Amino acid sequence: MQALLTAIVTWLSVNYGLPAIYDLPTVRFAPQMEIAFLHYGAFSAEAQQRVKAAYEADRGQKARRVVSVYDERRHTILLPEGWKGRSPAEISMVVHEMVHHLQAEAGLGYGCPEGREALAYEAQEKWLEQFGTTLEAEFGIDGLTLLVSTHCGM
């Protein structure tokens, strides 16, 4: 995993001008619900219940799920249990979260949480395009979803 993270840092630095910081994050595997709780900041039992209820309500529908997350406080990337890193899509999840790690390590500021997502999705899309695929094909993330996910106040 360390070699993969190092290669991704170099790729992000060359392609996006992010600082080549090789103080690498910890990577661990977690259940989807734990990843969702962290993503939505659901730290209380009440907040976790709301996230669970929303996920249950979306069961059976093609709702977009949070698949990975970067925990800035712990300098840790959480990937879903069962992640093997055998496909461009799985590796692209690490690319996305490494953008957040480098943003945090460099102290880059953004006007809102969505603002820091733009570069992460751009890098993830570019990674996938190298393998003939897209965010929409792999994760169901279309242009409108990207717009809403990356602009403050939407």
C-alpha positions as CSV (number, residue, x, y, z in Angstrom):
1,M,0.0,0.0,0.0
2,Q,2.9,2.4,0.8
3,A,4.2,2.1,-2.8
4,L,0.8,2.8,-4.2
5,L,0.3,5.9,-2.0
6,T,3.8,7.1,-2.9
7,A,3.1,6.7,-6.6
8,I,-0.2,8.5,-6.3
9,V,1.4,11.4,-4.4
10,T,3.9,11.8,-7.3
11,W,1.1,11.6,-9.9
12,L,-1.0,14.2,-8.1
13,S,2.0,16.5,-7.7
14,V,3.0,16.2,-11.4
15,N,-0.6,16.5,-12.8
16,Y,-2.2,19.0,-10.3
17,G,0.6,20.9,-8.6
18,L,-0.2,19.5,-5.2
19,P,2.8,19.4,-2.9
20,A,4.7,16.1,-3.0
21,I,4.3,15.4,0.7
22,Y,5.4,11.8,1.4
23,D,4.1,11.8,5.0
24,L,1.6,9.1,4.0
25,P,-1.7,8.5,5.7
26,T,-2.8,5.3,7.4
27,V,-5.2,3.2,5.4
28,R,-7.7,1.0,7.0
29,F,-10.8,-0.9,5.9
30,A,-14.2,-0.3,7.5
31,P,-17.8,-1.2,7.1
32,Q,-19.8,1.1,4.8
33,M,-21.8,2.5,7.7
34,E,-18.7,3.6,9.5
35,I,-17.5,5.4,6.4
36,A,-20.9,7.1,6.0
37,F,-20.9,8.1,9.7
38,L,-17.5,9.8,9.3
39,H,-18.4,11.4,6.0
40,Y,-21.6,13.0,7.4
41,G,-20.1,13.8,10.8
42,A,-22.5,11.5,12.5
43,F,-20.8,11.1,15.8
44,S,-23.8,10.9,18.2
45,A,-26.1,8.0,18.4
46,E,-29.0,10.2,17.2
47,A,-27.0,11.4,14.1
48,Q,-26.0,7.8,13.3
49,Q,-29.6,6.7,13.5
50,R,-30.5,9.4,10.9
51,V,-27.8,8.2,8.6
52,K,-28.8,4.6,9.0
53,A,-32.5,5.5,8.3
54,A,-31.5,7.4,5.2
55,Y,-29.5,4.5,3.9
56,E,-32.4,2.1,4.7
57,A,-34.9,4.3,2.9
58,D,-32.6,4.3,-0.2
59,R,-32.2,0.5,-0.2
60,G,-33.2,-1.1,-3.5
61,Q,-32.8,2.2,-5.3
62,K,-29.8,3.4,-7.2
63,A,-28.9,5.9,-4.6
64,R,-25.3,7.1,-4.5
65,R,-23.4,5.8,-1.5
66,V,-20.2,7.2,0.1
67,V,-17.6,4.6,-0.7
68,S,-14.5,6.0,1.0
69,V,-13.4,8.9,3.2
70,Y,-10.4,10.7,4.5
71,D,-10.3,11.3,8.3
72,E,-8.3,14.5,8.6
73,R,-8.1,14.3,12.4
74,R,-6.5,10.9,12.3
75,H,-4.7,11.2,8.9
76,T,-6.4,8.0,7.8
77,I,-8.1,6.9,4.6
78,L,-11.0,4.5,5.2
79,L,-11.7,2.2,2.3
80,P,-14.6,-0.3,2.2
81,E,-14.1,-3.8,3.5
82,G,-13.4,-6.1,0.6
83,W,-11.4,-3.4,-1.3
84,K,-8.5,-5.2,-3.1
85,G,-7.1,-2.4,-5.4
86,R,-7.4,-4.6,-8.5
87,S,-9.3,-2.2,-10.7
88,P,-8.9,1.4,-11.9
89,A,-12.1,2.2,-10.1
90,E,-10.8,0.9,-6.7
91,I,-7.5,2.7,-7.2
92,S,-9.4,5.9,-8.1
93,M,-10.9,5.9,-4.6
94,V,-7.5,6.2,-3.2
95,V,-6.6,9.0,-5.7
96,H,-9.6,10.9,-4.5
97,E,-8.8,10.5,-0.8
98,M,-5.1,11.3,-1.3
99,V,-6.1,14.6,-2.8
100,H,-7.8,15.4,0.5
101,H,-4.8,14.2,2.5
102,L,-2.4,16.4,0.5
103,Q,-4.8,19.4,0.8
104,A,-4.9,18.9,4.6
105,E,-1.2,18.4,4.9
106,A,-0.4,21.5,2.9
107,G,-3.0,23.5,4.9
108,L,-4.9,24.5,1.8
109,G,-8.1,26.3,2.7
110,Y,-11.5,26.2,1.0
111,G,-14.7,28.3,1.5
112,C,-16.8,25.2,2.3
113,P,-16.4,21.4,2.5
114,E,-17.7,21.1,-1.1
115,G,-15.0,23.4,-2.4
116,R,-12.2,20.9,-1.6
117,E,-14.1,18.2,-3.5
118,A,-13.7,19.7,-7.0
119,L,-10.0,18.9,-7.3
120,A,-10.5,15.4,-5.8
121,Y,-13.2,14.5,-8.3
122,E,-11.2,16.1,-11.2
123,A,-8.1,13.9,-10.3
124,Q,-10.3,10.8,-9.9
125,E,-11.9,11.4,-13.3
126,K,-8.5,11.9,-15.0
127,W,-7.2,8.7,-13.4
128,L,-10.2,6.8,-14.6
129,E,-10.0,8.2,-18.1
130,Q,-6.5,6.7,-18.5
131,F,-8.2,3.4,-18.3
132,G,-11.1,4.2,-20.7
133,T,-13.8,4.8,-18.0
134,T,-15.4,7.6,-16.1
135,L,-16.9,8.6,-12.7
136,E,-20.3,8.1,-14.1
137,A,-19.6,4.6,-15.5
138,E,-17.9,3.4,-12.3
139,F,-19.8,5.3,-9.5
140,G,-22.9,6.8,-11.1
141,I,-21.6,10.4,-10.6
142,D,-22.9,12.5,-13.5
143,G,-22.2,16.1,-14.3
144,L,-25.1,17.5,-12.2
145,T,-24.1,15.4,-9.2
146,L,-20.5,16.8,-9.6
147,L,-21.8,20.3,-9.8
148,V,-23.8,20.0,-6.6
149,S,-21.0,18.1,-4.8
150,T,-18.3,20.6,-5.6
151,H,-19.9,24.0,-5.3
152,C,-20.5,25.9,-2.0
153,G,-24.1,26.6,-1.1
154,M,-25.8,24.3,-3.6
